[in-house]
Amino acid sequence: METGEEIPIEATAIAMLPHSEQWVQIELPEKLTAGKYLAVAILDAGSQYDLKIAEKEITY
């Protein structure tokens, strides 16, 4: 958040079921240093559905 640098990670495909809850764990790059980050997730379920976006501030 302090520099505005984007650090993309590999997209992860998940199976979706109605009314379900899922936890997804991802590997973060080793180059991360202590600081504040903003994680952004985008859920794209296809052209028939609206995109869903989630943001989470993380202090590392």
N, CA, C and O atoms as a MOPAC input file, in Angstrom:
PM7 MOZYME 1SCF
protein

 N      0.81300 1    -1.18200 1     0.00000 1
 C      0.00000 1     0.00000 1     0.00000 1
 C      0.86300 1     1.25500 1     0.00000 1
 O      0.44500 1     2.30000 1    -0.49800 1
 N      2.06400 1     1.15200 1     0.55700 1
 C      2.91700 1     2.33100 1     0.68400 1
 C      3.52100 1     2.75100 1    -0.65300 1
 O      3.72100 1     3.94300 1    -0.88800 1
 N      3.81600 1     1.78900 1    -1.53700 1
 C      4.45600 1     2.12200 1    -2.81100 1
 C      3.49900 1     2.04300 1    -3.99400 1
 O      3.78400 1     2.61000 1    -5.04800 1
 N      2.38900 1     1.36400 1    -3.84700 1
 C      1.46300 1     1.18000 1    -4.95700 1
 C      1.87900 1     0.08500 1    -5.92200 1
 O      1.22200 1    -0.13100 1    -6.94000 1
 N      2.97500 1    -0.61100 1    -5.60700 1
 C      3.45300 1    -1.69200 1    -6.47400 1
 C      2.44800 1    -2.84400 1    -6.47800 1
 O      1.92100 1    -3.22400 1    -5.43200 1
 N      2.19300 1    -3.38800 1    -7.65100 1
 C      1.32400 1    -4.55300 1    -7.76900 1
 C      2.18400 1    -5.80900 1    -7.82000 1
 O      3.18200 1    -5.86200 1    -8.53800 1
 N      1.78700 1    -6.81200 1    -7.05600 1
 C      2.48900 1    -8.09000 1    -7.03800 1
 C      1.47300 1    -9.16200 1    -7.41900 1
 O      0.79600 1    -9.71100 1    -6.55000 1
 N      1.36300 1    -9.46600 1    -8.72000 1
 C      0.36200 1   -10.44700 1    -9.14600 1
 C      0.74200 1   -11.85400 1    -8.70500 1
 O      1.92100 1   -12.20300 1    -8.63300 1
 N     -0.26900 1   -12.64500 1    -8.41300 1
 C     -0.06400 1   -14.06100 1    -8.09100 1
 C     -0.88200 1   -14.88300 1    -9.07200 1
 O     -1.76800 1   -14.35900 1    -9.74700 1
 N     -0.58600 1   -16.15500 1    -9.14700 1
 C     -1.25900 1   -17.03700 1   -10.09600 1
 C     -2.72500 1   -17.21500 1    -9.70800 1
 O     -3.04200 1   -17.39300 1    -8.53200 1
 N     -3.60800 1   -17.16800 1   -10.69000 1
 C     -5.03900 1   -17.36900 1   -10.44500 1
 C     -5.28800 1   -18.78800 1    -9.96900 1
 O     -4.60600 1   -19.72200 1   -10.39300 1
 N     -6.26500 1   -18.95000 1    -9.08700 1
 C     -6.61600 1   -20.25100 1    -8.54800 1
 C     -8.06500 1   -20.56300 1    -8.88800 1
 O     -8.96300 1   -19.80300 1    -8.52600 1
 N     -8.30100 1   -21.65800 1    -9.57000 1
 C     -9.67000 1   -22.06800 1    -9.90000 1
 C    -10.25900 1   -22.82400 1    -8.71900 1
 O     -9.58700 1   -23.65500 1    -8.10700 1
 N    -11.52400 1   -22.53200 1    -8.40000 1
 C    -12.20900 1   -23.24300 1    -7.32200 1
 C    -13.57100 1   -23.71300 1    -7.82500 1
 O    -14.14600 1   -23.11500 1    -8.73500 1
 N    -14.08200 1   -24.79200 1    -7.22400 1
 C    -15.43100 1   -25.27000 1    -7.53500 1
 C    -16.41600 1   -24.49200 1    -6.67000 1
 O    -16.15500 1   -24.24200 1    -5.49300 1
 N    -17.53500 1   -24.11600 1    -7.24900 1
 C    -18.51800 1   -23.32300 1    -6.51900 1
 C    -19.82800 1   -24.09000 1    -6.39800 1
 O    -20.31300 1   -24.66500 1    -7.37200 1
 N    -20.39000 1   -24.09400 1    -5.20700 1
 C    -21.68900 1   -24.69400 1    -4.96400 1
 C    -22.57000 1   -23.65700 1    -4.27400 1
 O    -22.05900 1   -22.83300 1    -3.51600 1
 N    -23.87400 1   -23.67600 1    -4.51600 1
 C    -24.75000 1   -22.70400 1    -3.85600 1
 C    -24.65400 1   -22.78600 1    -2.33200 1
 O    -24.61900 1   -23.87800 1    -1.76600 1
 N    -24.61100 1   -21.64100 1    -1.68100 1
 C    -24.59800 1   -21.50900 1    -0.21700 1
 C    -23.39000 1   -22.18300 1     0.44100 1
 O    -23.45200 1   -22.54900 1     1.61400 1
 N    -22.30500 1   -22.34700 1    -0.29700 1
 C    -21.12300 1   -22.98700 1     0.28100 1
 C    -20.10800 1   -21.93200 1     0.70200 1
 O    -20.17800 1   -20.77900 1     0.27900 1
 N    -19.17900 1   -22.33900 1     1.52800 1
 C    -18.08500 1   -21.47700 1     1.97600 1
 C    -16.78900 1   -22.21700 1     1.70700 1
 O    -16.68100 1   -23.41300 1     1.97600 1
 N    -15.79700 1   -21.49700 1     1.17000 1
 C    -14.51900 1   -22.13500 1     0.86300 1
 C    -13.37300 1   -21.28300 1     1.37600 1
 O    -13.45300 1   -20.05500 1     1.37200 1
 N    -12.32800 1   -21.92200 1     1.80600 1
 C    -11.08400 1   -21.26600 1     2.20100 1
 C    -10.04300 1   -21.62300 1     1.14900 1
 O     -9.88100 1   -22.79400 1     0.80300 1
 N     -9.34800 1   -20.62800 1     0.64800 1
 C     -8.33400 1   -20.84600 1    -0.37700 1
 C     -7.00000 1   -20.35300 1     0.17000 1
 O     -6.88900 1   -19.20300 1     0.59500 1
 N     -5.99700 1   -21.21000 1     0.16100 1
 C     -4.66000 1   -20.82100 1     0.60300 1
 C     -3.77900 1   -20.66300 1    -0.62900 1
 O     -3.82400 1   -21.48100 1    -1.54800 1
 N     -2.97800 1   -19.60300 1    -0.63600 1
 C     -2.10400 1   -19.33200 1    -1.77000 1
 C     -0.68000 1   -19.12900 1    -1.28100 1
 O     -0.45300 1   -18.75700 1    -0.13000 1
 N      0.27100 1   -19.37600 1    -2.16400 1
 C      1.68200 1   -19.13600 1    -1.87200 1
 C      1.99900 1   -17.69200 1    -2.23400 1
 O      1.73800 1   -17.26500 1    -3.35800 1
 N      2.55600 1   -16.93800 1    -1.29800 1
 C      2.94400 1   -15.55800 1    -1.56500 1
 C      4.41000 1   -15.50700 1    -1.98100 1
 O      5.19700 1   -16.36300 1    -1.57900 1
 N      4.78000 1   -14.51800 1    -2.77800 1
 C      6.17600 1   -14.39100 1    -3.19600 1
 C      7.10200 1   -14.18800 1    -1.98900 1
 O      6.73500 1   -13.52200 1    -1.02000 1
 N      8.29200 1   -14.76300 1    -2.05900 1
 C      9.25000 1   -14.65100 1    -0.96000 1
 C      9.80500 1   -13.24500 1    -0.80800 1
 O     10.35500 1   -12.90800 1     0.24100 1
 N      9.66800 1   -12.41100 1    -1.84900 1
 C     10.25400 1   -11.07500 1    -1.80700 1
 C      9.46600 1   -10.08500 1    -0.95000 1
 O      9.88200 1    -8.93500 1    -0.81000 1
 N      8.34100 1   -10.50300 1    -0.37600 1
 C      7.56000 1    -9.58500 1     0.44800 1
 C      8.35500 1    -9.15900 1     1.68000 1
 O      9.02000 1    -9.97300 1     2.32100 1
 N      8.27500 1    -7.88600 1     1.99300 1
 C      8.92100 1    -7.36600 1     3.18700 1
 C      7.83800 1    -6.89400 1     4.15000 1
 O      6.67000 1    -6.80900 1     3.77400 1
 N      8.21200 1    -6.58900 1     5.37700 1
 C      7.24800 1    -6.10900 1     6.36300 1
 C      6.58700 1    -4.83800 1     5.85100 1
 O      7.24300 1    -3.98900 1     5.24800 1
 N      5.29600 1    -4.71100 1     6.09200 1
 C      4.58000 1    -3.52100 1     5.66600 1
 C      3.08900 1    -3.78500 1     5.55600 1
 O      2.60000 1    -4.83500 1     5.97100 1
 N      2.37500 1    -2.82300 1     4.99500 1
 C      0.93100 1    -2.93900 1     4.80800 1
 C      0.64300 1    -3.27900 1     3.34500 1
 O      1.21500 1    -2.69000 1     2.42800 1
 N     -0.24700 1    -4.23000 1     3.15400 1
 C     -0.62600 1    -4.68800 1     1.82200 1
 C     -2.13900 1    -4.66700 1     1.68300 1
 O     -2.86800 1    -4.75300 1     2.67100 1
 N     -2.59600 1    -4.55400 1     0.45500 1
 C     -4.01400 1    -4.65700 1     0.14300 1
 C     -4.18900 1    -5.85200 1    -0.77800 1
 O     -3.72900 1    -5.83700 1    -1.92000 1
 N     -4.85300 1    -6.88700 1    -0.28000 1
 C     -5.13500 1    -8.07100 1    -1.09600 1
 C     -6.47100 1    -7.86000 1    -1.78900 1
 O     -7.44600 1    -7.44200 1    -1.16400 1
 N     -6.51100 1    -8.15200 1    -3.07900 1
 C     -7.73200 1    -7.99800 1    -3.86000 1
 C     -8.02400 1    -9.33000 1    -4.53900 1
 O     -7.15000 1    -9.91000 1    -5.18400 1
 N     -9.25200 1    -9.81000 1    -4.39000 1
 C     -9.67500 1   -11.05500 1    -5.03400 1
 C    -10.83900 1   -10.74400 1    -5.95900 1
 O    -11.72000 1    -9.95300 1    -5.62400 1
 N    -10.83200 1   -11.37200 1    -7.12000 1
 C    -11.90500 1   -11.19600 1    -8.09000 1
 C    -12.48900 1   -12.57300 1    -8.39900 1
 O    -11.76500 1   -13.50200 1    -8.75600 1
 N    -13.80200 1   -12.68800 1    -8.25800 1
 C    -14.49200 1   -13.92300 1    -8.57200 1
 C    -15.22700 1   -13.73600 1    -9.89100 1
 O    -16.13200 1   -12.90900 1    -9.99800 1
 N    -14.83200 1   -14.50700 1   -10.88600 1
 C    -15.45400 1   -14.44800 1   -12.21300 1
 C    -16.12800 1   -15.79100 1   -12.46000 1
 O    -15.45600 1   -16.78900 1   -12.71900 1
 N    -17.45700 1   -15.81700 1   -12.38000 1
 C    -18.21400 1   -17.05400 1   -12.54000 1
 C    -18.78900 1   -17.20100 1   -13.94700 1
 O    -19.66700 1   -18.03100 1   -14.18300 1
 N    -18.29700 1   -16.40500 1   -14.85900 1
 C    -18.76700 1   -16.50900 1   -16.23800 1
 C    -19.59200 1   -15.30800 1   -16.65300 1
 O    -19.92400 1   -14.44900 1   -15.83600 1
 N    -19.91400 1   -15.26100 1   -17.92500 1
 C    -20.58500 1   -14.09300 1   -18.48800 1
 C    -22.01900 1   -13.91300 1   -17.99800 1
 O    -22.58300 1   -12.82900 1   -18.14800 1
 N    -22.61100 1   -14.93300 1   -17.42600 1
 C    -23.98500 1   -14.83000 1   -16.93600 1
 C    -24.07000 1   -14.18500 1   -15.55000 1
 O    -25.16700 1   -13.89500 1   -15.07400 1
 N    -22.93000 1   -13.96000 1   -14.90100 1
 C    -22.91600 1   -13.46400 1   -13.52600 1
 C    -22.08100 1   -12.19000 1   -13.42400 1
 O    -21.16500 1   -11.97400 1   -14.21800 1
 N    -22.39900 1   -11.35900 1   -12.45000 1
 C    -21.60900 1   -10.16500 1   -12.17300 1
 C    -20.29100 1   -10.56100 1   -11.52400 1
 O    -20.22600 1   -11.55700 1   -10.80300 1
 N    -19.23000 1    -9.78000 1   -11.77800 1
 C    -17.96600 1    -9.99300 1   -11.08300 1
 C    -18.13800 1    -9.65800 1    -9.60900 1
 O    -18.85300 1    -8.71600 1    -9.26800 1
 N    -17.49600 1   -10.41100 1    -8.74000 1
 C    -17.48500 1   -10.13700 1    -7.30400 1
 C    -16.05400 1    -9.78200 1    -6.92200 1
 O    -15.11200 1   -10.46100 1    -7.33000 1
 N    -15.89300 1    -8.72900 1    -6.14700 1
 C    -14.56500 1    -8.26900 1    -5.76500 1
 C    -14.50800 1    -8.14400 1    -4.24800 1
 O    -15.43800 1    -7.63900 1    -3.62000 1
 N    -13.39800 1    -8.61300 1    -3.66500 1
 C    -13.18400 1    -8.49400 1    -2.22500 1
 C    -11.81100 1    -7.87300 1    -1.98600 1
 O    -10.86300 1    -8.15500 1    -2.71900 1
 N    -11.70600 1    -7.03200 1    -0.96400 1
 C    -10.43700 1    -6.42100 1    -0.58200 1
 C    -10.18500 1    -6.66900 1     0.90100 1
 O    -11.12100 1    -6.69000 1     1.70100 1
 N     -8.92600 1    -6.85400 1     1.26300 1
 C     -8.54300 1    -7.07000 1     2.65400 1
 C     -7.19600 1    -6.40000 1     2.90200 1
 O     -6.22400 1    -6.67900 1     2.20100 1
 N     -7.13600 1    -5.51900 1     3.89600 1
 C     -5.85800 1    -4.90800 1     4.28800 1
 C     -5.10800 1    -5.88500 1     5.18900 1
 O     -5.67800 1    -6.47100 1     6.11000 1
 N     -3.81500 1    -6.04600 1     4.90200 1
 C     -2.98600 1    -6.99000 1     5.64400 1
 C     -1.73700 1    -6.27600 1     6.13300 1
 O     -1.06900 1    -5.59300 1     5.35600 1
 N     -1.41700 1    -6.42500 1     7.41000 1
 C     -0.14900 1    -5.93900 1     7.95100 1
 C      0.74400 1    -7.15200 1     8.13200 1
 O      0.40100 1    -8.08900 1     8.85200 1
 N      1.90800 1    -7.12500 1     7.46400 1
 C      2.79500 1    -8.28100 1     7.43400 1
 C      4.07000 1    -7.97200 1     8.15800 1
 O      4.95300 1    -8.82600 1     8.24400 1

